[in-house]
Amino acid sequence: MDRRTFFTALTGAGLGLGGALGLGAGALQAQSNRQERIGERYPVRVRDGGGAVLLHQMLVTDGTRALVLDWPSGGLLFPEDRVDLSGVPGVGGVFRTPFRRRWVEARPLAPVSMIGQIGLLMARLPDLSGLSGRGVTLGVEDVSWDLSGALRPGNPPMMPRIAARDVGAMRLGADGRVLVHLPQMYALT
C-alpha cells in the first residue's frame, strides 16, 4: 500500500467517524478539502495583518555572499496539526515527522524577516557554509510546505526601499533541511 492510498483510507475512516460523532457537514467538507491537497503542490500564501501575501523567494546572506531560493510554483503542502506517529516501531517510517517536533530538535540559525510587497523572506547569518544545496521547509500555523528547489549561490533580488519586518526564525533540522517557522502568520490554504 503506497502512502497516498494509506492516507486516503485513513482520511475516509476519519470522515466516517466524524459523521458518526455528529460533526456538521461544513466541518467535514473543510476537512475533506484540506485532505485532498496533502502532498500536492500549492502556493505559499499567508495572511500578514490584514492582507494576503504570496511568498515565492528567500534570501540568506552573510553580508558578502548570498544563497537564494525561488519557488514560483509553490511547495508540497502537508498538515501539521496531527499526532506524531513517526516513532512507532514497524510503521513509523510511513509517517512524516511533524514540523513542530523537527523544529524543537533543530539547531537555531537566525531570525527571519519579510518584505511582503515582493514576497521575500530574508535571513542574515554570520556564516553560510554548509547551507548551499539544502532544501527548505516552511512552517506556518498548522501546515508546512516543502519548498521546490534548494538554496543555491546567487545574486540577491532587487531590494526595494521598504523596511523588512521580523516574522520568524530559521533552524537547521536533524534531517539536513533548513526549517523556517513563521509564528506570526496565518496560512491561507
C-alpha positions in Angstrom: 0.0 0.0 0.0 1.5 3.3 -1.0 1.5 6.4 1.2 -1.3 8.2 -0.7 -3.6 5.2 -0.7 -2.9 4.8 3.1 -3.7 8.4 3.8 -6.9 8.3 1.6 -8.1 5.3 3.6 -7.2 6.9 6.9 -9.0 10.2 5.9 -12.1 8.2 4.8 -12.1 6.5 8.2 -11.8 9.8 10.0 -14.6 11.4 8.0 -16.8 8.4 8.7 -16.0 8.7 12.4 -16.7 12.5 12.2 -20.2 11.8 10.7 -20.9 9.2 13.4 -20.0 11.7 16.1 -22.4 14.2 14.6 -19.9 16.8 13.3 -21.5 19.3 11.0 -21.3 18.9 7.2 -19.4 22.2 7.0 -16.6 20.8 9.3 -16.5 17.6 7.3 -16.3 19.4 4.0 -13.5 21.7 5.2 -11.5 18.7 6.5 -12.2 16.9 3.2 -11.0 19.8 1.1 -7.7 20.1 3.0 -7.1 16.3 2.8 -7.3 16.4 -0.9 -4.3 18.7 -1.0 -1.9 16.7 1.2 1.4 16.4 -0.6 0.2 18.4 -3.6 1.9 21.5 -4.9 0.3 24.6 -3.5 1.2 28.3 -3.5 2.7 29.7 -0.2 0.1 32.2 0.8 0.0 33.7 4.3 -2.1 36.4 6.0 0.0 39.2 7.3 -2.1 41.6 9.4 -5.0 42.5 7.2 -3.7 41.3 3.8 -2.6 38.2 2.0 1.0 37.7 0.9 2.2 35.3 -1.7 5.7 34.2 -0.7 7.9 33.0 -3.5 11.6 33.7 -2.8 14.2 33.5 0.0 17.5 35.2 0.5 20.1 34.1 3.1 23.2 36.2 3.4 26.3 36.7 5.4 26.7 40.3 4.2 29.0 39.5 1.3 27.7 36.3 -0.2 24.1 35.2 -0.8 22.1 32.0 -1.1 18.8 32.2 -2.9 15.7 30.0 -3.3 12.8 30.8 -5.7 9.7 28.7 -5.6 7.3 30.3 -8.1 5.2 27.2 -8.3 4.8 26.8 -4.5 5.7 23.8 -2.5 4.3 20.5 -1.3 1.7 21.1 1.4 1.4 19.0 4.5 -0.9 19.2 7.5 0.9 19.6 10.8 -2.0 19.5 13.3 -1.7 15.8 13.9 -0.4 13.1 16.2 3.3 12.2 15.7 3.3 8.5 14.6 6.8 8.7 13.1 8.4 6.9 16.0 6.0 4.0 16.2 8.0 0.8 15.7 7.2 -1.0 12.5 5.1 1.6 10.9 6.8 4.9 11.9 8.7 5.1 8.6 5.4 5.6 6.7 4.6 8.8 8.6 6.2 12.2 8.2 7.7 13.7 11.4 5.6 16.7 12.3 7.2 20.2 11.8 6.8 21.1 15.5 8.9 18.1 16.6 11.5 18.8 13.9 11.6 22.4 15.0 12.2 21.6 18.6 15.1 19.3 17.8 16.7 21.6 15.3 19.7 23.9 15.7 18.9 27.7 15.8 20.4 29.7 12.9 18.9 33.2 12.6 15.9 35.4 12.7 13.8 35.7 9.5 12.4 38.9 8.1 9.9 39.5 5.3 9.2 42.1 2.7 5.7 41.1 1.8 5.4 43.5 -1.1 7.8 41.4 -3.1 7.1 38.0 -1.5 10.6 37.7 0.0 11.9 36.1 3.2 15.3 37.0 4.4 17.8 35.8 7.0 21.3 37.1 7.8 23.8 34.6 9.2 27.5 35.0 10.2 28.5 32.0 8.1 26.7 30.4 5.1 29.0 27.3 4.9 27.1 24.1 4.8 23.7 25.6 3.7 24.2 25.6 -0.1 22.2 22.8 -1.7 19.9 22.2 1.3 16.1 22.0 0.9 13.8 24.3 2.9 10.6 23.5 4.8 8.4 26.4 5.8 6.0 26.0 8.7 3.1 28.4 9.2 0.3 27.7 11.7 -0.9 24.1 11.2 0.6 23.4 7.8 4.1 23.2 6.2 5.4 23.5 2.7 8.4 21.6 1.4 9.6 24.3 -1.0 10.7 23.5 -4.5 14.5 23.5 -5.2 17.3 24.1 -2.8 19.4 27.1 -1.5 22.0 28.0 -4.1 24.6 30.7 -4.6 23.1 33.6 -6.4 22.6 37.3 -6.6 20.1 38.9 -4.2 16.9 40.1 -5.8 16.4 43.8 -6.4 15.6 45.2 -3.0 13.1 48.0 -2.8 13.5 50.7 -0.2 10.9 49.1 2.0 11.7 48.1 5.6 11.6 44.4 6.3 9.9 43.2 9.4 10.7 40.3 11.7 8.3 37.4 11.2 10.0 34.2 12.5 13.2 32.2 12.7 15.4 29.7 10.8 16.9 26.5 12.1 18.8 23.5 10.7 16.9 20.3 11.1 18.4 17.0 12.1 17.4 15.7 8.7 19.5 18.3 7.0 16.7 20.5 5.8 16.5 24.2 6.7 13.4 24.9 8.7 11.7 28.3 8.7 8.9 29.0 11.2 6.6 32.0 10.8 4.6 32.0 14.1 3.1 35.5 13.4 1.5 34.4 10.1 -1.7 32.5 9.3 -1.7 30.0 6.4 -4.2 30.6 3.5 -4.6 27.2 2.1 
